[in-house]
Amino acid sequence: MVRIAEVGEGSIAEALELRIGSRILTVNGARVRDGIDFAFLTAEEELELEVVDPGGTAFVCEISRDASESLGIVPAPDKIRECANECVFCFIDGNPPGARDPLWLRDDDFRLSFTYGSYVTLTNLGPRGLQRLVDQRLSPLYVSVHATNPATRIRLLRNDRAGMIMDQLRFLLDGGLEVHAQAVLCPGWNDGDELDRTIRELYMLGDGVLSLSVVPVGLTRYNLNRPVRLLRAEEAETAVRQTESVQGRALAERGKRWCYAADELFLIAGREVPERAYYDDWPLLENGVGALRSLMDGFAGGKDRLAPAEGVERVRLVTGTSMRPRLEGFAPAISAAMECTVEVVAVENRYFGPTVTVAGLLAGVDILESVREGTRAGDLVLLPGTALNDDRVFIDGTPFAELAGRLSPARVRSGYQVVETLLGDTCAAKAAP
């Protein structure tokens, strides 16, 4: 069943006097399991809803409507389907003690994969669950494959069901669905010959596998070398070359490179990131494949719009340690255009430990510790937008507004693109005195 969280003003639901908190049990006689079921089943024009109000009274609503007319019912969020694996590289094991409750959620939910592009392993889905994906055309899905060798995948995920992945993928593809696949690369576990096998076997599944991204394992000081270690530079270089080995064939046969190395692999290997053509139509930008190239191209294309800003004497660009060289490359152009000094502040991650170097996992307290000393009037501080969630809160629970206030009297902004953030006023926050 689904519970009603909101009723739209002037909607059919309001006219029927449906109340927040009411439960919808069936639609046209079919049981409603979750919000996706509800959306799928209510696509019809003629509807019969079995409802139980907050007081426990059951009744039936019969609805006849135009196909374009919304019911005005917003279901409450579904309970998240949790992960059944004990992956050797699980990010949960890398959380610091006392981390916020949401960081401990072991989600492995196909609904989040379909709606938000999060990766799932499929190990908690049996035949009926897979059939539901096909019946409801939940595509594309984002699947954490990691290895196509059954024994290797079972070893990585510590789940005997993990060895079924190729049969599961064939079932979904035969049912007309499409998937984006991912391999989190763990040295000594699924690299080398195992990665070659994974690339080869996923490619041979056909066009339904839209992409394969290879991502280096990320570890914090809380799970480093227990039992997985970080990639070395030469191992990252080898992995990049392995992803490139199939790209020529994929371009010729499918018109796209298909297999992509994540930005972090290039950084670990000490390689320059590829040009934009490498990323085709940017299918995995939100998953760290091409984000760095997008940032660099965005700056190159927009830097001529920069100009002196009233009251700004110094710009401070805040980032993680791995991005320091890139932003230092931006600094001369910003300084010349804005007629001010520019400083790159590379924040060491103390929250997760120094092995975590990306800007997106910077804690508010670490930023504050690195930036507050020496901040003065006339400073414009730019924080990475990737470090904030949709509620504008850093991963350690520090709100953006609180951090900005504590950096007074500087101006503080956050954003994904340097030029737009420097120019924009919508993200600006004048720190309170």
N, C-alpha and C positions, 0 to 999 in steps of 0.2 A: 504494500500500500504506500501511498504518498500522503504527506500532510500538507495542507494549504498554509503557505507562509505569507502570501500577499494576495489581495483581491483588487483588481484594477478598477479604478473609478469609471463609472459609466459602462462597465463591461457586462457580458452575459452572466458571469459569476455574481456580480453585484445585484443584478436583476433577480437572480434566483435566491438571493439572500444567503449565499454560501459564506461561511464564517471562517476566519483565520483559526487554524487549529483543527478544522474538520479533516477527516481521513477519507480518501478516495480508495475504495477497495477493488472495484472492477470498472472497466470501460467496455461496454457492449458485451458483457459477460466474461471478458478475459481478465484474469487477475493482474493487478498492477504491482510490479515488483519494485520499481524505482522511478526516478524522474525521466530516464530515457524511455522506459516502457510507456510512461504517461504521454510523452511527446509523440511517440510512435503510434499509440492506439487512438489518440485524439485528433489524428489527421483527417478523419472522416467528417462528413457534413452532418450525418445523423448519428447522435450519440445518446447512450444511456449510461449514466453514472450512478454507481451504488456508493452512497456517502454515509458516513457516521459523523454526526456533529460533536462538538467538544463535550456535550452532556451525555453522549452515548446513544442518542436517538438515531436510528437508521432510516434512510429514505432513499428514493430513486429520483434522479433528475433526467428528464427526457429533453433533448436539445436538437433543434433543427436550425442550421445556420448556413450562411454563405462560407465557402471554403476560405476566403480571405479574412474572415472575421475571427478575431482572437477570443478565446474563452475568458481571458483575464485572470487566469489562475497561475500563480507562481508557486511551484512546489518547494517545500523546505529542502535543504541540502541532504543528499543521501548519506547514510553511514558508509564510510570509506572501507572498501574491501582491503584487508591487510595482507601483507606479504607472508608467504609460507616458507620462504627460503632462509638460509643462514649464510649468505654470501660471504666469501672470505675477504671481500673488500667493502663490506657494507658501510655506507656513510653514517649510519646510526651509531656504529661502534666508534666513530671518530668524533662524536659530540663531546664537548666539555661537560663535566658535572654541573648540574644546575641550569643547563640550557632550557630554553622555553619549551613548553609542552608540544607545540606543533612540530618541533625538530625531531621528536622521538617517534613520530608516526611512520610506521613501516607500510606505506601504501603500495599496492600492486593492483590497481583498479583499472579495468579496461575502459570504464566510463570516463576516467580522467585522461586516458590515452586518446580517446576519440575526441573529447571536447577541448582538451588543453595541450595535447601533444606530449604528455609525460610518457616515459617508457615503462612497459610492463613485461613480465617474463612469461606469462601464460601458464605458469605452473599451478595456479589455483583454479583453473578452468578444466572441467571435464567435458565429455562429448556434448551434453546439453548446453553448456556455456558457450562452447565454440559454435554450435548450431545457431544459438541466439545471435551471435555476431553476424553470421551470414544472413539469417532471416531479416534482421533489422538493418542490414547494409551499413554497419558501423565501420566506416572506412574513410581515410586511411588510418591504420593503427601504427603505433610506434612500439617496436618490440626489441627488448634487450636480449639479443641472441648470445653474444659473448663468444660462443664456440658452437660449431655444428657437430663436432665429434661428441656423441652422447656421453662417453666416459669423462671427457674433459669438462663438459657442461655440468654434469652431476657433481664432479669434484669442486667446481667453482661455486655452485649454488648450494651445495650440500642438501640436495633434494633429489630423490630417485626419479621423480616425475620430470626433472629437467631434461632427461635424455630423450624425451618425446618431441623436441622442438621441431625437427624437420617434418615429421608427420603432421604436427599441428599447423605449420606454415603451409604445407601442401593442401590441407583441408581448407584453410582460409582462402588461399589463392584459387583453388578449384571452385570455390563458392563465389568468386568474383571480387573478393576484397583485395586491397592493396596495403602494403606495409612499408614502413621505413625501419631498417634494421640498424642495430648498434652493437659494437663490441667494445667493452671496456678492457683495455689491454693491461694484463698483469704479467710482468716478466717472469719466465719460468713456468707459466701456467697455460696461457693461450696465445703466446706470441710465436715467432718463428714459423715452423712448419704448420702449427695449428692455425695460425692466422692465414697462411696461404690456403689451407683447406677451407676455412670459413669463407674467405672471399670467393673461392672457386665454386663451392657448393651453393652459396646464396645466389651467385650470378646465374647458375644453371637452373634455378627455379623459375626464371623468366622475368618478363616485364612487370609482373605484379609486385616484385620487390623493387620499390622505387629508388632506394638508396641504401648504402651501407656507410655509416660513419665509424671511424676508429678513434677512440678517445683514450688518453692515458689515465691510468688509475690515479685517483686523488686520495691522499692519506694525510691525516693530521698527527699531531704528537701523541694522540690518544690511541691510535691503531697502527702506527708505523711499524713495519716489519713483523706484524702479528696477524697472519703469516706472510702477507704480501709486502713487497718493497716497491719503491718508486723506480721508474725507468731511468736508465742512464742515457746520456746524450747519444751514444752510438746505437743504443737499442731503439731510441726514438727515430733516428735517421733511417735505420733498417725498416722500421714500420712504415715510415712515410714512403719509402721506395716500394714497399709491398703494395700499398694502396695505389701507387702510380702504375703498377704493372698491368692492371686491368683497364686502365682508363682509355688507352688507345682503342682497344677492342670495343669498349662500351660506347665511345664516341661514334665509331663506325656503324655499330649495330643499333644503338638506341638514341643517338644524338645527344648524349650527355655523358659526363665522366663517371657518374654513378657511385663511385667509391671515393670518399673524402676523408682526409686526415683533419682532426680537430685542430684549432689554433694552437692549443697547448703543446701538441706534438712538435710543431714547427719551432715553438719557443724553446722547448727542451733540447731539440736537436741543434739549436743555434742557427736555424735556417731563416731566410727572409720568407715572409708569408707570400703566397702566390698572388698573381694579379686576379682581378675580378672574374675573368673568363673561367678560371678554375672552378668557380662555385656555381656555374650554370645559372639557374633561376633562383638561387639562394634558398633551397628547400629546408635547410637546417640551421638558419641563422640564429634562431632562438636557443639552439643547443650547442652554441660555441663553435660552429663551423662557418667561418667567414666573418665573424663579428669584428675581428681585428682589421681585416681588409676594409670592411664597411666604415669603421672609424677613421682609418687612414684616408680613404677616398673622400669621405665626407668632409674631413678637414681640408684636404687639397682643393676640393671644389668650392669650399665656402670661405676660405681665409681672406679672400679679397674683399669680403663684406665687412671685415672688422675695421673699427675706427676707435679713436680715443673716446673713453667714457668718463663722464663728469664724476670727479671724486675718486677715480680708481688710480692708485699709484703703483699697486703691485697686484698681479694675478698669481694665485697659488693653486696649482693643479694637483689634486690629491688622487693617488692611485695605489695599486698594489706593487710589490717589488718587481714583478715580472714585466710590468708595463712601463717602468721608468725610462728605459732607452727610447721608446716610441714617443712618449710625451716630451722628453727633452728635445727630440727632433722637431716638435711643434713650437717650442719656446721662442726661437729667434723670430719667426714670422709673427707670432702674437705680440712680442715685445715691440717690433718695428711698427706694426699696424696700430696698436693701442697706445704707443708712446709711454710705456711703463715697464717696470721690471717684471720678470716672470720666474717663478720658482716651482720646481716639481718636488712634491713631498711624497716620497715613496714610503708607505706605512708598513712596517713589519707586523704581521699578524700574530699577536700574542694570544688571541682568543682561541684559535685552532692550532697555533704553532707556526714556525717559520717555513715549514714545508708547503703551506698554503699561501700562494703568491698572487692569486687573482684578485682583482678589485671587487668583484661581486660578493666575496665572502668576508669583506672587512667589517669588523664590529665598530659600532659607534664609539665605544670607549677607547679603542685603539686609535681611531682617527683623532679623537679629542686629545689624547695624550700626545700625539705627534704634531698636531697643528696648533693647539692652544697657545703654547709658549711662543712668543714673538709675534703673534697676530695683533694687528693694530688697525686704527682707523685708516681708511684708504686701501685696505685689502679687499679683494674680491676672491673668495674661496670657492673653487669648483669641486664638488664631490661627485663620484661616479654614480649614475642613476641605477646601475645594476646592483648596487649594494643595498638598495631600498626595495621593500615589497610594495604591494598595491596600497597599503595603508601608510606608506612613507615611514616605515620603521626599519631600523637596521637589524641584522640577524641576532644580535644580542639583546634586542628589545628596546634599544635607545630610539626614541622618536626623533625624526629630522628636526622638528621645531625646537626640541630641547637642546640638541647639539648646536643648532644655529644660535640659540639664545646664549649659550655658554661661550660662543666665539665672538660675542660682542666686543668691540663695535664694528667688526668686519661685516660685509655683506656675504651671504652664503647662498649658493645655488647648487642644484643637482640636475644632471641630465645625462643622456646617452651619447650625444654628439657635442664635441667641444665648441664648435662655432655657434651652433644654435643655443647652447647654454650660456655662452658669453653674451650673445645678443638678446636672449629672451628675457622677458620680464615676468612671464607667467609662473616660472619656478622660483623667482627671486624671493628671498626672505631677509628683510632688514632685521638684524638681530636686535631684540629688545634691550634697552639700556638697563 
